[in-house]
Amino acid sequence: MPQSAGQSIRGYRCYLFDAAGHIPIVHEIEATSDKEACEFADQMLAEQPRYPAIEVWDRARQVCRLGTEYPSERTE
């Protein structure tokens, strides 16, 4: 991810969820802001259509949750 002069880089974790609500893939990324991390995660989700949802975390803080179907919120 490109850096802008004067902006500090932070590490984030992106958790991709499968249809069963499991986390088969974890990506560590670097970004200059929460917004940038969420934009990257949105792009990652679009490139991996077999995964319906993704979460972005900054250590113990959930930054965002994206997806058309979020497995833990399904009602059956």
C-alpha positions in Angstrom: 0.0 0.0 0.0 1.5 3.4 -0.9 2.5 5.8 1.8 1.9 9.5 2.0 4.6 11.7 3.4 4.2 12.4 7.1 1.6 9.7 7.7 2.3 6.9 10.1 1.6 3.3 9.1 -0.4 1.0 11.3 -0.9 -2.7 11.1 -4.4 -4.2 10.7 -5.7 -7.8 10.4 -8.4 -8.7 7.9 -10.5 -11.8 8.6 -12.3 -13.3 5.6 -15.4 -15.4 6.6 -16.8 -18.3 4.6 -20.5 -19.1 4.3 -20.4 -21.2 7.5 -19.0 -18.3 9.5 -15.5 -19.8 9.8 -12.3 -17.7 9.2 -10.2 -19.6 6.7 -8.0 -16.7 5.7 -6.3 -13.9 7.7 -4.4 -11.1 6.0 -2.2 -8.7 7.7 -2.1 -5.3 6.0 -0.6 -1.9 6.7 -2.5 1.4 6.2 -2.3 5.0 7.2 -5.9 5.2 8.5 -8.9 3.1 9.4 -10.6 4.4 6.2 -7.7 3.2 4.1 -7.7 -0.2 5.8 -11.5 -0.6 5.2 -11.2 0.4 1.5 -8.4 -2.2 1.1 -10.6 -4.8 2.8 -13.5 -3.9 0.5 -11.3 -4.4 -2.5 -10.0 -7.7 -1.1 -13.6 -8.9 -0.6 -14.6 -8.0 -4.1 -11.6 -10.0 -5.5 -12.5 -13.1 -3.5 -16.2 -13.8 -4.2 -16.3 -17.1 -2.4 -16.1 -15.3 0.9 -19.3 -13.3 1.9 -17.8 -11.2 4.6 -14.7 -9.6 6.0 -13.7 -7.9 9.3 -10.9 -5.4 9.9 -9.3 -5.2 13.3 -6.7 -2.9 14.8 -5.5 -5.1 17.7 -8.6 -5.6 19.9 -10.6 -2.9 18.2 -13.0 -3.8 15.4 -12.6 -1.2 12.7 -15.2 -2.3 10.1 -17.2 -5.3 8.9 -18.1 -5.6 5.3 -20.1 -8.1 3.2 -23.4 -8.9 1.7 -24.2 -11.7 4.1 -22.6 -11.7 7.5 -22.7 -15.3 8.8 -23.1 -14.6 12.5 -26.1 -12.4 11.8 -28.2 -14.9 9.8 -31.5 -15.9 11.2 -32.8 -19.4 10.4 
